[in-house]
Amino acid sequence: MIHSAKRYGLYLFSILAVILIFAAAFQIRGAAGTNEKNIPILCYHRVIPNPTSSYDLTPEQLEAHFQYFQSNGYTPITASQFLEYRKKPALFPQKPIVLTFDDGSKSHYTQVLPLLKKYGFKATFYIFTNAMKGSKERWLTWDEVQEISQAGMDIGSHTVSHPYLTARDKMNDEQYQAWLEKELAQSKKILEEKLKISVNTLAYPFGLYDNEVEAAAIRAGYKGMLSINMGLNQPRENPFRLKRRLMVNSMGPKSLTNILAEKVLDLEILSPADTNIVRAKPVIRFRTNTPAVNAVRLEISKYQATLKPDSQGIYNYEIPGKLRAGFQTIIIRGSDADKNSRLNSWSFYYKPGETTE
């Protein structure tokens, strides 16, 4: 049993080491030139006549978004198309955008699908498979998901039960890894068997993940994973750390203009590393490689600061107060010589006071 545990630990360590090496090759890089695509991925939820949450849009609001995309020359593609086109960026349309709809709400069939057909748009729907066991008035049925897929839309996984994937509760390492495998691999398998399709992408529930969750998702066979970290994506973006913008019902044309006009801020992360589990409050350190960016605005939790680089070109920030335990996102904004708004972000999981086992 001890030998088995050791073998498992070595296996996990080797997997994580490969991931870290792979990820290093995909630092949060921006455009090497001015013609590289800055591709937004937008995250929608329910579309209902009477919203009860800021994440609910009315059908009229969603159609207004679609009209904006159409009149401003945006071409919606699916998440799977993004993965395919990134291998040969010339395949991307002039102004690509990825539309995603999370959870499996009945409204995705009754409201969203007709609008997508009306405008000739493509989208990706992220389904957690237990949704089909719930109320048929609230959640999609398998027949409806099949119809969405057959209409040319992309279907991705949102796990089996939509849990907090980073929450170990009282599970030991072996139990936690088995649970992750069930949530990630089983949902992919169920979708593929029920719909007779390939499921290539995963959207993390609540946007929560860390390097252990990422490693488990890669082992489950996903080719792309989507967070809700803020920013845009370029063809050479790390496909396991794609960014999405959460869409809320207060976003009108001005908000869309600002979001879609943003460009990638090229970052070289020094600490804390992207997706890492961090045991002590970190000092945030990074470089920007986008020309003519001489100052940035940093946000993390309740803290904000305007930073300038030191003599080595490194930005340093010591968090002045307490930092809550849990998932943390670092958001960096700046402007280039042409006054373009540039944005990037990365995340880590803060577990203060814990020791590695």
N, C-alpha and C positions, 0 to 999 in steps of 0.2 A: 504493500500500500504506500509506504514511504517512497520507494523507488518510483512508483507510478506518479506520485505527486511531484517528485523531482523532475521526472520526464515531462510532465505537463507544464511545470514552471519553465523549464528550458525551452519547450516548444513555444509557449506564450512569449517568452523573452525574445526568441529569434524572430517571431512574427513582428513584434513591436519594433525591433531593431531595423527590420527591412522597411517597415512603414516610415520610421523616422528618416532613414536614408532617402527613401522615395520622396517624402515630403520636402526634404531639404532642397531637392532639385526643383521643387515647385513653390519656392518662396513666393510671397504675395507680390508678384511682379506686375508691372503695368506695361504700357506700350513701349516697344523699342523705337517705334517711329510714329508718325502722326496719323497713319492710315489704319492702324489696328482697331478692331471693333471693340466697343464698350457695350456689352450686352446685358441689359437688365432682365432679371427674373422676378416676376411679381407673384405674390402669394395672396390669393383670395380664399375666403371661406364661404359662409352661407350667402345666398342671394334670395331674400324674402321680402314681401311687401311691407312688413312691420318689424323693423330691426329691434332686437333686444340687446345688442352688443355693438360696440364700435367696429367690430370685425364683420358685421352683417351689412351688406349693401342691398339696396332695393334694386329690382330689375331695371328701373329707369336710370339709376346711378351707374350700374354696370354697362348699360347700353351707351351712356354718355362717354364712358371710358373707351368703349369700342369705337365710337364715332371719332373720338380724339385720335386714337391710334391710326384709324383709316385716313383721316384728313391730313395727318402729319407724316404719312408715308411709312409707318411701321408695319413690318410683316411678322405676325406671330408664328413661331416655330415651337415644336415640342422639345422637352428635355432630352429625349432620345436623339432627336435631330441635332441638338446642340452637341452631344457627344460624338455623333457621326461627323458633323461638319468641322469640328475642331481639328480633326486629322488632316483636313484639306480646307483651310479657311476661305478659299475662293468660292466654296459652295454656299457660304452665308449670303442671305439677301442683303441689300444695301443697308437697311435699318432693322435688324432682327430684334425681336423681343420674345421672351418665353412667358406664357401665361400658365399659372398653376392654380389648381383648386383643391384644397385639402379637406380630408375627413370622410367624404362619402355622403354628404347631405342630399336628401331627396331633391332639393332645389337645383342640384347640378344636372339632374335629368329634366325637371319641369321648366326651369328658367334659363340655365346656362347653355345647355346643348342647343336649344332653338336659336339663341342669339349667336352662338358660334357658327351655326349653319347659315344664318342670315347674312353674316359678314364674311363668310368663307374663311374663318380663322381656325387655327389648330391650337390645342391646349393639352396639358397633362393633368390627369386627375390622380390624386394620391389617396388611396383607399386603405383603411385598416379593416382587416377581414372580419373582425367580430361585429362590425357595423351591420353586416347583412343578417345578423341574428336578432337585431333590434326591431323596433317599430317600423313597419312598412310605410307609415305616414311620415316618418322623420328621416329614415335612412334609405339608401338605394337598395334595390334587390339585385340579385345576380343577373337577372334578365336585363335590367336597366344598365348595369355596368357593361354587359355584353353589347348592348345596342350602342352605348357611348364608344366602345372600342371599335365596333364595326363601322362607325361613322368617321373613322380615321383619326380618332383621338388617342393619345398616349395614356397608358395606365401604369402607375408606379405604386410602390409599396409605402405604407404609412404604419407598418408593423401589424401585429395581430390584434393587440388590445389598446393601442395608443397610450403606452405608459411613459413614465419618466425613465428613460433608458439609463440614466446615470445614477439612479437610486438603488443602492445595493440592499437597503434595509438590513436584515440580519443574515444575509446570505454570505457564505464563505466564497472563496475564489472559484472553486469548482462549481458550486451551485449558481453563482452569478454568470459564469460563462455559459453554462447550460441554458439558463433563462434567456440570455441575450441571443443565443443560437435559435431558440424557439421563436422569439419575437421577430427576428430578422430573417432567418432562413425559411421558417415555416410560412410566413406571410407571402414571401416570394413564390414558394412552391404552390400554395393554394391558389394564388392569382393565376399563375401560369397553367395549372391543371384545369381550373374552372373556365378560363377564357381562351385557352389554346394560343397563348401569345408568349413572347419573351418579356420579362420584367427586368429592366436594366437599372432603374434608379430608385432611390429611397429618399423620402423626406423625413427628417427626424421629428418625432412628435415634440411639440413645444420648442423646437429648435435646439434641444439639449443633446450634447454629445461630448465625448472626450476621446483621448487616444485609444482607450480600451474599447469603447463603443465603435469607433472608426475601424479598428482592426477586426472586430467581429463582423462588421458589415462587409468588409472586403472579403473575409473568408466565406461569407454567405453568397458571394458572387455578384454583388452590385458593382456596376461600372461607374456610377456617379452617385454622390450623396449631396443633399441639399439642406442647408441650414436656414436660419433667418438672420444671419449676420448681415449687417448693412454693407452695401457696395454693389459694384457691377462685376461682370465676368468677361474675360477676354479668351480667345481661342486657346491660349496656352495656360489658362487657369488650372490649378490642381482640381481634377474632376471629383475628387473625394471631399472637397471643401467649397462647393459652390454657394454663392451668396444669393439671398432673396430679400426683397423688400416687402414687409407686411403691408397690406392695403387696408385702409380703414375708410369709413363712410364720410369722413370730413374732407377727403381728398377730391378736390375739383380740378379744373383745367390748369390753374396756376401751380398746384402741387405736382401734377403730372409733368408739366413743363420743367419744373425744377429737378424732379427725380430723373427724368429721361435725358436731361441735358448734362448730368454729372458725368465725370470721367474717372477712370481708375487712378488713384494715387499709388505710385510704385513704392512699395515698402520692402525693406530688408529687416526682418524681425531678429532682434538679439535676445530679448527676454521680456516676459516669459514666453517660451516656445508655443506656437500655435497648437491647440488641443491638449496641452499638457495638464496633468493633475499636479497642482502646486500645493505644497504643505506649509510654506511660510509666505507672508505677505511680500510680493515681489517688487523690485524696482523695474519700472517699464523702460525699455531701451530699444531704440530702432533707428534706422536711417531712412531717408527718402531719396529715391533715385530719379524722381521726376524733375527735370531741369527747372531752375528758377523758383522752386518752392523754398522759401527762406524762413518760414514760420508755419506752425500748424496749430490747430485746436484739438485738444485731446479730451475725450469723455470716457469715464469709467464709473459705473454705479452713480452715485450722487456727486461725484467730483468732476470738475472741468478746469482746464488750464490752457493758456496760450504758451507755446514752447518755441524756443529757438535752439538751433544745434550748437554743440560745443565746438571746440577747435578741430576736433576729429570728424565733424559732420554728424555726430550722434546726438539724438534727442534722449534726454533722461527725465524721468518723472518718478518721484517718490510720493506714494499715496499718503496724504497728510493725516488721515484719521483711520478709524476702523473700517475694515472691508468685510462685508457679510460673507458667510460661507456660501458656496454654490457656484453656479455657472456665471462667468463674468465675460463681458464683451468690451473690448477696447476699440473705440471709434476714433479715427484720425481724419481730420479735414484740412484741406489747404487749397490755395489758388496758384495757378501757374502764371507764366508771363503774359498769356493771353486772357487772363482773368477767368479762366474756366474753373468751375468748382470741382475739386477732386476729393475723392473719398475712398477709404478702405477701413477694414476692421479685422480683428482676429479675436479668438476666445481662448479661455483656459478655465479649468475647474478648480476652485479654491477649497481645499479641505484642511483648514488650519488645525494644528495640534495633532494630526494623525501621523502615524509612522508607517513606513512600508513594511509589509509582512515578509 
